[in-house]
C-alpha cells in the first residue's frame, strides 16, 4: 500500500532554518515518525528560502536586453533580469512564455525564478538552489542524525511538460536513492524484451507528494511510504535528457 503523509505545521521558512530538524519535529507533533523505506519530498521554495536564494526586485536594475525581453514577453523587466542571470540558454520565447535552460541544465519556465508563496505584499522572488542535490543531502543527513534512519530526500519544483497540459512536481535534487528504474533487458508479462523503458521514479514520487502538498495550506513537505526504492547514489542530473536526444531543442 502506498501512503502519502503531509508534514503539517511548517512555519514560514527564513534564512538559516534547518529544514531537516523542522520536518522531524513537525512529524512528531503529528504523532508520526520516519520508517525505513520512507521518502521525504520537499518543495524547492522552502529550500531556497532557508538557503538565502531570495532576491528583492526593488534592488534589481534591468539591463537593456532584459528590458527588451520583458517587453516582448509581457513581464516585469526586473524579474526578467533575474531570470537571465540564472539562465544558461534561452530555449523558447513565445506568447509571453520564456523557457530557459538553467545553469543546472533544467529546461523550465523562467529559469525556475518564482514569486508565488514567497512573501506577502513584497516584490520578492526565489531562485532554484545552487546545488539541489547537496540541499537534499543536508536534509537527509539531519534526519538520519535525529532519527537514526537513512531516509531518501527529493527536492522538487513544479514544471510544465512537453506533449501535456498542466504542471507537475519534478525532482530537481535527490539524495539516497536511484532516480530511475531501468527495465531495459528485462522481460514483460508476455516475455518480450524491453528495450527503452526507464521509469523516472523520483519524478513520480515528487508528483505523488504534491498531491498533499497544498500550496495554499503551507504544506511544503510530505512523506511517501510503501514504495520499494532502489537505494544508492543518484542526482537530479540523472533525469536530464541530453540535448542531442531532445526532440524539442
VENDATA-V813912 format. One record per backbone hydrogen bond with DSSP energy under -0.5 kcal/mol. CO is the residue of the C=O (numbers start at 1). NH is the residue of the N-H. If there is no record, write none. Layout:
CO,NH + CO,NH
This chain:
1,3 + 3,225 + 4,6 + 5,223 + 6,8 + 14,17 + 17,19 + 18,22 + 19,23 + 20,24 + 21,25 + 22,26 + 23,27 + 24,28 + 25,29 + 26,30 + 27,32 + 28,31 + 35,38 + 38,152 + 39,41 + 39,224 + 40,42 + 40,154 + 41,222 + 42,156 + 43,47 + 44,48 + 45,49 + 46,50 + 47,51 + 48,53 + 49,52 + 50,16 + 52,54 + 53,127 + 55,57 + 55,125 + 56,59 + 57,60 + 60,62 + 63,67 + 64,68 + 65,69 + 66,70 + 67,71 + 68,72 + 69,73 + 70,74 + 70,75 + 76,80 + 77,81 + 78,82 + 79,83 + 80,84 + 81,85 + 82,86 + 83,86 + 84,87 + 86,103 + 89,91 + 89,101 + 92,99 + 94,97 + 97,94 + 97,99 + 98,100 + 98,110 + 99,91 + 99,92 + 100,102 + 100,108 + 101,88 + 101,89 + 102,105 + 106,102 + 106,108 + 108,100 + 108,111 + 109,112 + 110,113 + 114,126 + 115,118 + 119,122 + 122,124 + 123,57 + 125,55 + 126,114 + 129,132 + 131,135 + 132,136 + 133,137 + 134,138 + 135,139 + 136,140 + 137,141 + 138,142 + 139,143 + 140,144 + 141,145 + 142,146 + 143,147 + 144,148 + 149,151 + 150,152 + 152,40 + 153,175 + 154,42 + 155,172 + 155,173 + 156,44 + 157,159 + 157,170 + 159,168 + 161,164 + 164,161 + 166,161 + 168,159 + 170,157 + 170,172 + 173,155 + 175,153 + 177,179 + 179,202 + 180,182 + 181,183 + 181,199 + 183,186 + 186,194 + 188,191 + 192,188 + 194,185 + 196,198 + 197,183 + 197,184 + 198,200 + 199,181 + 199,201 + 200,204 + 201,205 + 202,206 + 203,207 + 204,208 + 205,209 + 206,210 + 207,211 + 208,211 + 209,212 + 209,213 + 212,214 + 214,217 + 214,219 + 215,218 + 220,43 + 221,7 + 222,41 + 223,5 + 223,225 + 224,39 + 225,3 + 227,229 + 229,231 + 230,178 + 235,238 + 236,239 + 237,240 + 242,245 + 243,246 + 245,247 + 246,249
